[in-house]
């Protein structure tokens, strides 16, 4: 799975070198993307934080360096 996610990420980065990109995917893919950005081994993907359904994660890419701005945010789901 990590190879497939890495390949897709590379394709997206090559095709869209600037601007905003929205990826909508499952929690496990998000955890794999975060492991790639954090340069963590795949064995660490189940470590906290847990990525809940509909959570928001924002990553800014600058010169092929990922900066995680928001990770697993759920504030939009709070009762009003």
Short mmCIF file of the C-alpha atoms (twelve columns), coordinates in Angstrom:
data_MODEL
# 
_entry.id   MODEL 
# 
loop_
_atom_site.group_PDB 
_atom_site.id 
_atom_site.type_symbol 
_atom_site.label_atom_id 
_atom_site.label_alt_id 
_atom_site.label_comp_id 
_atom_site.label_asym_id 
_atom_site.label_seq_id 
_atom_site.Cartn_x 
_atom_site.Cartn_y 
_atom_site.Cartn_z 
_atom_site.pdbx_PDB_model_num 
ATOM 1  C CA . UNK A 1  0.000   0.000  0.000   1 
ATOM 2  C CA . UNK A 2  2.812   2.424  0.824   1 
ATOM 3  C CA . UNK A 3  4.246   1.924  -2.676  1 
ATOM 4  C CA . UNK A 4  0.868   2.690  -4.281  1 
ATOM 5  C CA . UNK A 5  0.349   5.777  -2.139  1 
ATOM 6  C CA . UNK A 6  3.898   6.990  -2.837  1 
ATOM 7  C CA . UNK A 7  3.381   6.497  -6.568  1 
ATOM 8  C CA . UNK A 8  0.085   8.412  -6.514  1 
ATOM 9  C CA . UNK A 9  1.639   11.213 -4.454  1 
ATOM 10 C CA . UNK A 10 4.524   11.529 -6.914  1 
ATOM 11 C CA . UNK A 11 2.105   11.661 -9.841  1 
ATOM 12 C CA . UNK A 12 0.087   14.415 -8.150  1 
ATOM 13 C CA . UNK A 13 3.221   16.403 -7.300  1 
ATOM 14 C CA . UNK A 14 4.514   16.098 -10.874 1 
ATOM 15 C CA . UNK A 15 1.212   17.125 -12.451 1 
ATOM 16 C CA . UNK A 16 0.319   19.941 -10.033 1 
ATOM 17 C CA . UNK A 17 3.410   21.869 -9.033  1 
ATOM 18 C CA . UNK A 18 1.451   24.785 -7.562  1 
ATOM 19 C CA . UNK A 19 -1.960  25.616 -6.167  1 
ATOM 20 C CA . UNK A 20 -4.269  23.807 -3.793  1 
ATOM 21 C CA . UNK A 21 -5.142  20.139 -4.120  1 
ATOM 22 C CA . UNK A 22 -7.925  18.367 -2.261  1 
ATOM 23 C CA . UNK A 23 -7.531  14.663 -1.592  1 
ATOM 24 C CA . UNK A 24 -10.478 12.771 -0.160  1 
ATOM 25 C CA . UNK A 25 -9.626  9.289  1.029   1 
ATOM 26 C CA . UNK A 26 -9.847  6.744  3.803   1 
ATOM 27 C CA . UNK A 27 -8.127  7.032  7.176   1 
ATOM 28 C CA . UNK A 28 -5.521  4.377  6.399   1 
ATOM 29 C CA . UNK A 29 -4.363  6.195  3.259   1 
ATOM 30 C CA . UNK A 30 -4.117  9.408  5.264   1 
ATOM 31 C CA . UNK A 31 -2.018  7.603  7.888   1 
ATOM 32 C CA . UNK A 32 0.280   6.281  5.135   1 
ATOM 33 C CA . UNK A 33 0.597   9.765  3.607   1 
ATOM 34 C CA . UNK A 34 1.472   11.168 7.035   1 
ATOM 35 C CA . UNK A 35 4.085   8.430  7.520   1 
ATOM 36 C CA . UNK A 36 5.614   9.395  4.171   1 
ATOM 37 C CA . UNK A 37 5.610   13.105 5.046   1 
ATOM 38 C CA . UNK A 38 7.060   12.428 8.509   1 
ATOM 39 C CA . UNK A 39 9.544   9.882  7.102   1 
ATOM 40 C CA . UNK A 40 8.301   7.241  9.532   1 
ATOM 41 C CA . UNK A 41 8.476   3.488  8.930   1 
ATOM 42 C CA . UNK A 42 5.178   1.924  7.887   1 
ATOM 43 C CA . UNK A 43 5.083   0.019  11.187  1 
ATOM 44 C CA . UNK A 44 4.352   3.321  12.951  1 
ATOM 45 C CA . UNK A 45 1.123   4.177  11.091  1 
ATOM 46 C CA . UNK A 46 -1.102  2.945  13.922  1 
ATOM 47 C CA . UNK A 47 0.483   5.222  16.493  1 
ATOM 48 C CA . UNK A 48 -1.525  8.278  17.614  1 
ATOM 49 C CA . UNK A 49 -3.142  10.420 16.533  1 
ATOM 50 C CA . UNK A 50 -6.090  8.386  15.322  1 
ATOM 51 C CA . UNK A 51 -7.548  9.705  12.078  1 
ATOM 52 C CA . UNK A 52 -11.342 9.736  12.385  1 
ATOM 53 C CA . UNK A 53 -13.830 9.725  9.518   1 
ATOM 54 C CA . UNK A 54 -14.363 13.215 8.089   1 
ATOM 55 C CA . UNK A 55 -11.346 14.607 9.936   1 
ATOM 56 C CA . UNK A 56 -9.284  17.271 8.210   1 
ATOM 57 C CA . UNK A 57 -5.561  17.112 7.610   1 
ATOM 58 C CA . UNK A 58 -3.743  19.957 5.871   1 
ATOM 59 C CA . UNK A 59 -0.241  19.590 4.477   1 
ATOM 60 C CA . UNK A 60 1.714   22.372 2.794   1 
ATOM 61 C CA . UNK A 61 4.418   21.380 0.344   1 
ATOM 62 C CA . UNK A 62 7.340   23.767 -0.111  1 
ATOM 63 C CA . UNK A 63 10.226  22.626 -2.309  1 
ATOM 64 C CA . UNK A 64 9.295   18.953 -1.832  1 
ATOM 65 C CA . UNK A 65 9.231   19.401 1.945   1 
ATOM 66 C CA . UNK A 66 5.959   18.659 3.717   1 
ATOM 67 C CA . UNK A 67 4.766   20.813 6.582   1 
ATOM 68 C CA . UNK A 68 1.794   19.344 8.446   1 
ATOM 69 C CA . UNK A 69 -0.413  22.297 9.321   1 
ATOM 70 C CA . UNK A 70 -3.427  20.400 10.666  1 
ATOM 71 C CA . UNK A 71 -3.681  16.716 11.543  1 
ATOM 72 C CA . UNK A 72 -6.912  14.825 12.134  1 
ATOM 73 C CA . UNK A 73 -8.895  17.945 13.052  1 
ATOM 74 C CA . UNK A 74 -12.536 17.398 14.065  1 
ATOM 75 C CA . UNK A 75 -13.600 20.900 15.096  1 
ATOM 76 C CA . UNK A 76 -16.110 21.073 12.233  1 
ATOM 77 C CA . UNK A 77 -18.011 18.162 13.852  1 
ATOM 78 C CA . UNK A 78 -18.597 19.809 17.217  1 
ATOM 79 C CA . UNK A 79 -22.204 20.353 18.285  1 
ATOM 80 C CA . UNK A 80 -23.404 23.904 17.889  1 
# 
